[in-house]
Amino acid sequence: MNLLVTGGAGYIGSHAVKQLISLGHRVVVIDNLFRGHREAVPSEVPFHQLDLAETGEIIGVLKEYKVETVMHFAALTYVGESVNKPLWYYRNNTAGALSLLEAMEICGVNRFVFSSTAATYGEPDSVPIKETNRQAPINPYGRSKWFVEGILKDLVIANPKFGFVALRYFNVAGASADGIIGEDHEPETHLVPNVLYAAMGKRDKITVFGNDYPTPDGTCIRDYVHVDDLISAHVLAMNSLRDGDAKFYNLGIGHGYSVGEILNTAKSVTGRDIPTEYGERRAGDPAQLYADSTVAQTELGWKPVHTDVNEVIESAWRWHTSHPNGYGSRRQDV
Ligand SMILES: NC(=O)c1ccc[n+]([C@@H]2O[C@H](COP(=O)([O-])OP(=O)(O)OC[C@H]3O[C@@H](n4cnc5c(N)ncnc54)[C@H](O)[C@@H]3O)[C@@H](O)[C@H]2O)c1
């Protein structure tokens, strides 16, 4: 299959590129490198430094590489930033997806795999979260993705040859087994890399936001899915797509780990102390968020294999210790 991967220089997109080429697919990457790393894309994979807004150039790429399917990872991804700069998030994530979809329509590319998010659910009425749970995002980041889901539903009605799958990720963590690529965000907002940075002395301490939640150790519980398992689901979803499909799947392992459990596991994996302080709860942080991924498992035959949090943290630790300065590339301004 000929694929365009957007955001292929980012954390999850680069793992997709790696898995897709290992399966023999022909991949082309676009990324504006605002938060991605050129080094994360293998040199043999065609790379175009383009923004999603550059519809005309994207049309050129779709035609040149005879693209059949688009996997769309490119987005801004920080909840806090989205609250402060909502228009930027809607322009980048929602209008950016629109530009990409217009380019696809012009070129007759009808298969789309979309990185959606558990943030489209907002604060859930119940856990585990099913695809049928009410979607009520509570920040611009979640809404910017939710709007794209709505646009995709409309597109299938207008063009029955179009088919898409929206994958709602929970907390993605870990790194490729060979430790060659991994997570390198600036700033980093995710728990696992930040805990490991504290173990490495790259940050002073970890602040745990709230230890009075109604959970066994009082800290928040989240569902951590290994990045390679997440990408396996993309491949299965892509292969399952047919004309007129409008599919939605939760991607999580189906149970959660508390912040306290992540800290303890990281201490045992690294053999190091992780200085920790306890702070106030953050607004909009539910006590527990974890997925019911039964639909992905039964319909796609997806079976996450790295469900032991030790394994997830070990793989991340291998990456961070072999790349203490990440990819070492400077951020590219756009
Ligand atoms: N990491 C998670 O836990 C998580 C959870 C839920 C959903 N997601 C979604 O998965 C996707 C990938 O996330 P990630 O953690 O790899 O993020 P990331 O920041 O590492 O990767 C995103 C990539 O997209 C690129 N990009 C952003 N805007 C662009 C634009 N307008 N044009 C071209 N390139 C652009 C960035 O440079 C970056 O390389 C995102 O869509 C995110 O919303 C991630």
The ligand as a Tripos MOL2 file, in Angstrom:
@<TRIPOS>MOLECULE
LIG
   44    48     1     0     0
SMALL
NO_CHARGES

@<TRIPOS>ATOM
      1 N1          0.7770   10.9590   22.8680 N.am      1 LIG1
      2 C1         -0.4110   10.6090   23.3440 C.2       1 LIG1
      3 O1         -0.5260   10.0410   24.4560 O.2       1 LIG1
      4 C2         -1.6600   10.8650   22.5310 C.ar      1 LIG1
      5 C3         -2.9210   10.5790   23.1180 C.ar      1 LIG1
      6 C4         -4.0630   10.7990   22.3510 C.ar      1 LIG1
      7 C5         -3.9620   11.2720   21.0380 C.ar      1 LIG1
      8 N2         -2.7450   11.5660   20.5220 N.ar      1 LIG1
      9 C6         -2.6770   12.0810   19.1330 C.3       1 LIG1
     10 O2         -1.6730   11.3720   18.4110 O.3       1 LIG1
     11 C7         -1.0660   12.2160   17.4450 C.3       1 LIG1
     12 C8          0.4400   12.1470   17.5750 C.3       1 LIG1
     13 O3          0.8070   12.5810   18.8880 O.3       1 LIG1
     14 P1          2.3290   12.6100   19.3570 P.3       1 LIG1
     15 O4          2.3480   12.3720   20.8230 O.co2     1 LIG1
     16 O5          3.1380   11.7660   18.4620 O.co2     1 LIG1
     17 O6          2.6580   14.1450   19.1110 O.3       1 LIG1
     18 P2          3.9840   14.7940   18.5090 P.3       1 LIG1
     19 O7          3.9330   16.2440   18.8150 O.co2     1 LIG1
     20 O8          5.1790   14.0120   18.9330 O.co2     1 LIG1
     21 O9          3.7880   14.5750   16.9440 O.3       1 LIG1
     22 C9          2.9800   15.4200   16.1590 C.3       1 LIG1
     23 C10         3.7670   15.7730   14.9150 C.3       1 LIG1
     24 O10         2.9320   16.5620   14.0610 O.3       1 LIG1
     25 C11         3.6860   17.6360   13.5500 C.3       1 LIG1
     26 N3          2.7310   18.7100   13.2440 N.ar      1 LIG1
     27 C12         1.9210   19.3620   14.1210 C.ar      1 LIG1
     28 N4          1.1660   20.2590   13.4610 N.ar      1 LIG1
     29 C13         1.4970   20.1600   12.1370 C.ar      1 LIG1
     30 C14         1.0670   20.8380   10.9510 C.ar      1 LIG1
     31 N5          0.1640   21.8170   11.0080 N.pl3     1 LIG1
     32 N6          1.6180   20.4880    9.7740 N.ar      1 LIG1
     33 C15         2.5590   19.5120    9.7080 C.ar      1 LIG1
     34 N7          3.0140   18.8560   10.7870 N.ar      1 LIG1
     35 C16         2.4910   19.1780   11.9970 C.ar      1 LIG1
     36 C17         4.6840   17.9840   14.6490 C.3       1 LIG1
     37 O11         5.8310   18.6490   14.1490 O.3       1 LIG1
     38 C18         5.0090   16.6060   15.2120 C.3       1 LIG1
     39 O12         6.1150   16.0220   14.5510 O.3       1 LIG1
     40 C19        -1.6670   13.5940   17.6500 C.3       1 LIG1
     41 O13        -2.6760   13.8020   16.6940 O.3       1 LIG1
     42 C20        -2.2530   13.5260   19.0590 C.3       1 LIG1
     43 O14        -3.3510   14.4020   19.1980 O.3       1 LIG1
     44 C21        -1.5940   11.3780   21.2250 C.ar      1 LIG1
@<TRIPOS>BOND
     1     1     2 1
     2     2     3 2
     3     2     4 1
     4     4     5 ar
     5     4    44 ar
     6     5     6 ar
     7     6     7 ar
     8     7     8 ar
     9     8     9 1
    10     8    44 ar
    11     9    10 1
    12     9    42 1
    13    10    11 1
    14    11    12 1
    15    11    40 1
    16    12    13 1
    17    13    14 1
    18    14    15 2
    19    14    16 1
    20    14    17 1
    21    17    18 1
    22    18    19 2
    23    18    20 1
    24    18    21 1
    25    21    22 1
    26    22    23 1
    27    23    24 1
    28    23    38 1
    29    24    25 1
    30    25    26 1
    31    25    36 1
    32    26    27 ar
    33    26    35 ar
    34    27    28 ar
    35    28    29 ar
    36    29    30 ar
    37    29    35 ar
    38    30    31 1
    39    30    32 ar
    40    32    33 ar
    41    33    34 ar
    42    34    35 ar
    43    36    37 1
    44    36    38 1
    45    38    39 1
    46    40    41 1
    47    40    42 1
    48    42    43 1
@<TRIPOS>SUBSTRUCTURE
     1 LIG1         1 GROUP 0 **** ****
